[in-house]
Amino acid sequence: MRAFIASSIGVTCAAVLALPLAVPAGAAPDTRTVPAESAGPVDVPGSTQSLPMWTLSAPSGRSTGDPTRAAAPEQGLPEREVHPFSLVGVVWDDADAELHGTVQVRTRATGTGTWSDWQDLETHNAEHSADPGTAERDSGTVRGSTAPLWVGASDAVAVRVRPEAPDPQDRTGSAVPLPAGLRLELVDPGEDPQQLPATDTGTAVAAAGAVSAAGAQVQAAATAALAPSVLPALSKARSEAQGEAEAGLVPGARPYIGPRPRIVTRKGWGADEKLRERKFVYTSKVKAAFIHHSATGNNYKCSQAPSVLRGIYRYHVKSSGWRDIGYNFAVDKCGNIYEGRAGGVTKAVLGAHTLGFNANSMGIAVLGTFTKSNPPAAAVTAVAKLTAWKLGLFGANPRGKVTLVSGGSNKYKKGKKVKLNVISGHRDGFATECPGARLYKKLGSARTSSAKLQGR
């Protein structure tokens, strides 16, 4: 994949005027003002439309056979034309509230006018977030959210959110209401940045990586304009030499660092650095790597991966209220590797990817959904290459075990010491389907390949 530089001109939404194509009988449109995204400089790429939902149907007792125990009413929006978008998600006010039910969307493709079938959004997304008690989690801006879904260029949408019906076997149970403040988020990732050839900036990057965490902020601000779009692949010898210098290892000590793979930087995939918080947050070291799937679907081309990333980034920050994109790295179906959360690819940047285990770890998201689909071999190979290098910088053995302290999750209470694989799946730290059954099965081979690349 060619390198990218964020120099394109994007658009921002000064206001959102969504016109329904059809309104169901008896449905009262929500007349609340839709908050417009503040207008920014013309070079800020992308935009977000945030549309409040309303009740689509009155509750009925048919699902339980008992009219006194009806399900909570369905919410959503009927078919409507909107500003162009490519990624969709649903958010709600309380980040601690769970959405018990299903969320489905239909979208109309720009140009062809063809409507998609109803598509499911992954509703269990709270496990991809900052740990409880951290400044990011307690910022007051975090919202509950579904996983985002990449739908491609679209100009019309419909959404329905159906709550779970009461358990017919539990006569004392009541209907579980949907979370308050449901909104449909439509993300336009903006135009793709221009493509430029990769240049060998290894020496400059190594020098930048050697800056202390305290001085990283100043260094980043001073060199942002000169940042490369791509970090080229390095040989094992050169990677070890750089890693040895940065880690302060005794000369001659064997560092077991894999060759650095080619990495598309944030500048390369067109990240708008004005969106995220300016400060960087670091953890002590990287002891483990948690592998995820983004659950954004597999309907994208590798050339669109930068757009998918810009969409996820904007959704995480503008819609979900996070400080930056949650993942430390991303990998597309062709095996291209991308820098995620800002702070330096060689550093222990604190992410928001594995609730309870963000400290002393990194999160790698393979773009796609791998519950029933097999991950491409190129993507699994990229995970092995990336972990061989990054874990090697911190002396971690990809085939080893590590003990981490839980920050609190639905699987391990806060403070519990948990022994995990150095390369683990998200489900190892949290009761979730992520990274999908098919990708999870490939982690064993990724560990073996990663260790070999380290020379173990």
C-alpha positions in Angstrom: 0.0 0.0 0.0 1.3 3.4 -0.9 2.1 6.0 1.7 -0.4 8.7 2.5 -0.2 12.3 3.6 -3.1 14.2 5.1 -3.3 17.2 2.8 -6.8 16.9 1.3 -9.5 19.3 1.9 -12.4 17.8 3.9 -15.8 19.1 5.0 -17.5 19.8 8.3 -21.1 19.8 9.2 -22.4 23.2 10.2 -25.9 21.7 10.6 -27.7 18.5 9.9 -31.0 18.6 8.0 -32.2 15.0 7.6 -35.4 14.6 5.7 -37.5 11.5 6.3 -38.6 9.6 3.2 -41.5 8.1 5.1 -42.9 8.6 8.6 -44.9 5.7 10.1 -48.4 6.4 11.1 -48.7 7.6 14.7 -45.0 8.4 15.0 -44.2 11.8 16.3 -41.0 13.3 15.0 -38.5 14.4 17.6 -38.3 18.1 17.4 -35.2 18.6 19.6 -32.4 20.5 18.0 -29.7 18.2 16.5 -26.4 19.4 17.8 -24.2 20.6 15.0 -20.5 19.9 14.9 -18.7 23.2 15.4 -17.3 24.5 12.2 -13.5 24.2 12.0 -10.8 25.0 9.5 -11.5 24.0 5.9 -8.6 21.5 6.0 -10.3 19.4 8.7 -11.4 16.2 7.0 -14.7 14.5 7.6 -17.9 15.2 9.6 -20.4 13.6 11.9 -24.2 13.7 11.8 -25.9 12.9 15.2 -29.6 12.2 14.9 -31.9 11.6 17.9 -34.2 8.6 17.6 -37.9 8.4 18.4 -40.5 5.7 19.2 -41.4 3.7 16.1 -44.1 1.4 17.5 -46.2 1.1 20.6 -45.4 -1.9 22.9 -47.4 -5.0 22.4 -47.9 -8.1 24.6 -47.7 -10.5 21.6 -44.1 -11.4 22.3 -44.9 -12.8 25.7 -48.6 -13.7 25.2 -49.4 -11.4 28.1 -50.6 -7.8 27.4 -49.7 -6.8 30.9 -46.0 -7.7 30.3 -45.3 -6.0 27.0 -41.8 -5.4 25.6 -40.5 -1.9 25.8 -41.2 0.2 22.7 -39.0 0.1 19.6 -37.0 3.2 18.7 -35.4 4.3 15.5 -35.7 6.4 12.4 -37.5 5.7 9.2 -35.8 5.9 5.8 -34.4 9.4 5.3 -32.0 11.3 3.1 -28.9 12.6 4.9 -25.5 14.1 4.1 -23.1 11.6 2.7 -21.5 9.1 5.2 -19.7 5.8 5.2 -19.7 4.5 8.8 -22.6 4.2 11.2 -23.1 3.6 14.9 -25.5 4.2 17.7 -24.7 5.9 21.0 -26.6 6.7 24.2 -26.1 8.9 27.3 -25.0 6.6 30.1 -21.7 4.7 29.4 -22.5 2.2 32.2 -26.0 1.4 30.7 -26.2 -1.8 28.6 -28.4 -2.0 25.5 -30.4 -5.2 25.9 -31.7 -5.8 22.4 -30.8 -5.5 18.7 -29.7 -2.6 16.5 -30.1 -2.8 12.8 -29.5 -0.3 10.0 -30.3 0.0 6.3 -28.4 2.3 4.0 -28.7 3.6 0.5 -25.6 3.5 -1.7 -24.5 6.8 -3.2 -24.8 6.8 -7.0 -26.7 3.6 -7.5 -29.7 4.3 -5.1 -29.7 0.7 -4.0 -30.8 0.0 -0.5 -29.0 -2.6 1.6 -30.7 -5.3 3.7 -31.0 -4.8 7.4 -27.5 -5.1 9.0 -26.8 -5.8 12.6 -24.5 -3.6 14.7 -22.6 -5.2 17.6 -24.3 -3.9 20.7 -21.8 -5.3 23.3 -19.1 -2.7 22.9 -18.4 -1.5 26.5 -15.5 -3.9 26.7 -13.6 -1.8 24.2 -13.0 1.2 26.5 -10.9 2.9 29.1 -10.5 1.2 32.4 -12.7 2.2 35.4 -11.2 5.0 37.5 -9.0 6.4 34.8 -9.2 10.0 33.7 -10.4 9.1 30.3 -13.3 7.0 31.7 -14.3 9.5 34.3 -14.0 12.5 31.9 -17.8 13.0 31.8 -17.8 12.8 28.0 -17.9 9.0 27.5 -21.1 7.6 26.1 -22.5 4.1 25.7 -22.1 2.9 22.1 -22.4 0.1 19.7 -19.5 -1.0 17.5 -19.4 1.1 14.3 -20.2 -0.5 11.0 -18.5 0.4 7.7 -21.2 0.6 5.0 -19.4 2.5 2.2 -20.5 5.7 0.5 -24.2 6.2 1.4 -26.7 9.1 1.3 -29.8 7.7 3.1 -30.4 5.5 6.2 -33.0 3.8 8.4 -32.4 2.4 11.9 -34.4 0.3 14.3 -33.5 -0.6 17.9 -35.5 -3.4 19.3 -35.4 -4.2 23.1 -35.4 -7.7 24.4 -38.8 -9.1 25.3 -39.5 -10.1 28.9 -38.7 -13.8 29.6 -42.0 -15.6 29.2 -40.9 -18.1 31.9 -40.3 -15.3 34.5 -43.7 -14.1 35.5 -42.2 -11.5 37.8 -39.9 -10.1 35.3 -40.5 -6.7 33.6 -39.5 -5.3 30.2 -36.0 -3.9 30.1 -36.1 -0.4 28.7 -33.7 0.9 26.1 -30.9 3.3 27.3 -31.9 7.0 27.3 -30.6 9.3 24.7 -30.3 7.0 21.7 -28.7 8.7 18.7 -27.7 7.5 15.3 -24.2 8.6 14.4 -23.3 8.9 10.7 -19.6 9.4 10.0 -18.1 10.8 6.8 -14.3 10.0 7.1 -13.4 12.7 4.5 -11.4 12.5 1.4 -8.4 10.1 1.2 -5.0 11.9 1.6 -2.7 12.1 -1.3 -0.4 9.2 -1.9 3.4 9.7 -1.7 6.3 7.2 -1.9 7.7 5.9 1.4 11.1 7.4 2.5 13.6 5.9 4.9 13.2 8.0 8.0 14.4 5.3 10.4 17.2 7.4 11.9 14.9 10.4 12.6 12.2 8.1 14.0 14.7 6.4 16.3 15.9 9.7 17.6 12.3 10.8 18.3 11.6 7.5 20.0 14.4 8.1 22.4 12.8 11.2 23.9 11.5 10.7 27.4 7.8 10.4 28.0 7.8 13.8 29.8 9.3 15.4 26.7 7.3 13.5 24.1 4.7 16.2 24.1 7.1 19.0 23.1 8.8 16.7 20.6 5.6 15.8 18.9 4.4 19.4 18.5 7.8 20.5 17.1 8.1 17.7 14.5 4.4 17.1 13.5 4.8 18.8 10.2 7.9 16.7 9.4 6.4 13.4 10.5 6.7 10.7 7.9 3.7 9.1 6.3 5.2 5.6 6.4 7.8 4.1 8.7 9.7 1.7 6.3 10.5 -1.9 7.3 13.9 -2.4 9.0 16.2 -5.4 9.1 16.4 -7.4 12.3 19.9 -6.1 13.0 18.9 -2.5 12.6 15.7 -3.0 14.6 17.7 -4.6 17.4 20.3 -1.9 17.3 17.7 0.8 17.7 15.8 -1.1 20.3 19.0 -1.7 22.3 19.9 2.0 22.2 16.4 3.1 23.3 16.1 0.5 26.1 19.6 1.1 27.4 20.6 -2.5 27.2 24.1 -3.6 27.9 26.1 -3.9 24.7 26.2 -7.4 23.5 23.0 -8.5 25.3 20.6 -10.3 23.0 17.5 -8.3 22.8 15.2 -10.7 20.9 13.6 -7.9 18.8 11.9 -8.8 15.6 12.5 -6.7 12.5 10.3 -3.6 12.4 7.5 -4.0 9.9 6.4 -1.3 7.6 3.9 1.0 9.5 1.6 3.6 8.0 1.6 6.5 10.5 -1.3 8.6 11.6 -0.2 11.2 9.1 -0.2 8.5 6.5 -3.9 7.5 7.0 -5.0 11.1 7.4 -5.7 11.4 11.1 -7.0 14.8 12.0 -4.9 15.6 15.1 -7.3 18.4 16.1 -9.9 15.9 17.1 -8.0 14.1 19.9 -6.9 15.3 23.2 -3.5 17.0 22.9 -1.7 15.2 25.8 -0.4 11.7 25.6 -0.9 9.1 28.3 1.6 6.3 28.9 1.6 3.1 30.9 4.8 1.5 32.4 5.6 -1.0 29.7 4.1 -3.4 27.1 3.9 -6.8 28.7 1.1 -8.2 26.5 -0.8 -7.7 23.2 -4.5 -8.1 23.0 -5.9 -9.0 19.6 -9.3 -7.6 18.5 -11.5 -7.5 15.4 -13.0 -4.1 14.8 -16.4 -5.7 14.1 -16.9 -3.1 11.4 -17.6 -5.7 8.7 -15.6 -7.1 5.9 -17.1 -5.0 3.1 -14.1 -2.8 2.4 -11.2 -2.7 0.0 -7.6 -2.4 1.3 -7.4 0.9 -0.5 -10.3 2.1 1.7 -8.6 1.0 5.0 -7.4 4.6 5.8 -10.9 5.8 5.4 -12.2 3.0 7.7 -9.6 4.1 10.3 -10.5 7.8 10.0 -14.2 6.7 10.5 -13.4 4.6 13.6 -11.2 7.4 15.0 -13.9 10.0 14.5 -16.5 7.7 16.0 -14.4 6.9 19.1 -13.7 10.6 19.7 -16.7 12.6 18.6 -19.4 10.1 19.1 -18.2 7.9 22.0 -16.3 10.6 23.9 -12.9 9.0 24.1 -9.6 10.9 24.1 -8.4 9.3 20.8 -8.9 6.1 18.8 -8.9 3.2 21.3 -6.5 0.8 19.5 -2.7 1.1 19.6 -2.4 -0.4 16.1 -4.6 -1.7 13.3 -4.1 -4.2 10.5 -6.2 -4.5 7.3 -7.1 -7.6 5.3 -4.0 -7.2 3.1 -1.6 -7.1 6.0 -0.9 -3.4 6.1 -0.1 -2.1 9.6 -1.3 1.3 10.9 -0.4 3.4 13.9 -3.3 3.8 16.2 -3.5 5.9 19.3 -1.0 8.8 19.3 2.1 9.0 21.4 4.8 7.1 19.5 4.9 3.7 18.0 7.9 2.6 20.1 6.3 3.8 23.4 4.0 2.2 25.9 0.9 4.3 25.0 -2.1 3.7 27.2 -5.0 2.6 25.0 -8.7 2.0 25.4 -9.2 -1.5 23.9 -9.5 -4.2 26.6 -11.6 -3.1 29.6 -9.6 -4.0 32.8 -6.3 -4.7 31.0 -5.3 -1.5 29.2 -2.4 -0.9 31.5 0.9 -2.5 30.5 -0.6 -3.8 27.2 -1.2 -2.8 23.6 -4.3 -3.4 21.5 -4.2 -4.5 17.9 -7.4 -4.4 15.9 -7.7 -6.4 12.7 -10.2 -4.5 10.5 -13.2 -6.7 9.9 -15.5 -9.1 11.6 -14.2 -12.7 12.1 -17.0 -14.4 14.0 -17.9 -16.6 11.0 -15.4 -15.4 8.4 -11.7 -16.6 8.4 -9.1 -13.8 8.7 -6.8 -13.5 5.7 -3.4 -15.1 6.1 -1.8 -11.7 5.4 -3.5 -10.1 8.4 -2.4 -12.9 10.7 1.1 -12.7 9.4 1.1 -8.9 10.0 0.0 -9.5 13.6 3.0 -11.8 14.1 5.4 -9.3 12.6 4.1 -6.4 14.6 4.1 -8.3 17.9 7.6 -9.7 17.3 8.9 -6.1 17.0 6.9 -4.2 19.6 6.9 -6.9 22.3 10.6 -7.4 21.6 11.2 -3.7 22.5 10.0 -4.5 26.0 11.6 -7.9 26.3 8.4 -9.9 26.0 8.3 -13.5 24.6 5.3 -14.0 22.3 5.0 -17.6 23.3 5.3 -16.8 27.0 2.9 -16.1 29.8 2.4 -12.9 31.8 0.6 -11.9 35.0 -1.5 -8.7 34.8 -3.6 -7.0 37.4 -7.2 -6.5 36.4 -8.6 -3.0 36.5 -12.1 -4.5 36.7 -14.1 -6.4 34.1 -17.0 -8.8 33.8 -14.5 -11.7 33.9 -12.0 -10.6 36.6 -12.7 -8.3 39.5 -10.6 -5.3 40.1 -7.2 -6.1 41.7 -7.2 -9.8 40.7 -3.9 -11.1 39.3 -4.5 -13.0 36.1 -2.0 -15.2 34.2 -2.5 -14.7 30.5 -0.7 -15.5 27.2 1.6 -12.6 26.1 -0.4 -12.6 22.9 -4.0 -13.0 24.0 -7.4 -12.5 22.4 -9.7 -9.8 23.9 -12.0 -12.6 25.2 -9.1 -13.8 27.4 -9.6 -10.7 29.6 -13.3 -10.0 29.1 -16.3 -12.2 28.4 -16.9 -11.2 24.8 -16.9 -12.7 21.3 -14.0 -10.5 20.3 -11.8 -11.1 18.3 -14.2 -13.5 16.7 -14.0 -17.3 16.9 -12.1 -17.6 13.5 -9.4 -15.0 14.4 -9.0 -16.4 17.9 -8.2 -19.8 16.5 -5.2 -18.3 14.6 -3.5 -16.8 17.6 -1.5 -19.9 18.3 0.2 -19.8 14.9 0.7 -16.0 15.4 2.5 -16.6 18.7 4.8 -19.2 17.0 5.6 -17.0 14.0 6.2 -14.0 16.2 8.7 -15.8 18.5 10.6 -17.1 15.4 10.9 -13.6 14.1 12.4 -12.6 17.4 15.0 -15.4 17.0 13.7 -17.5 19.8 
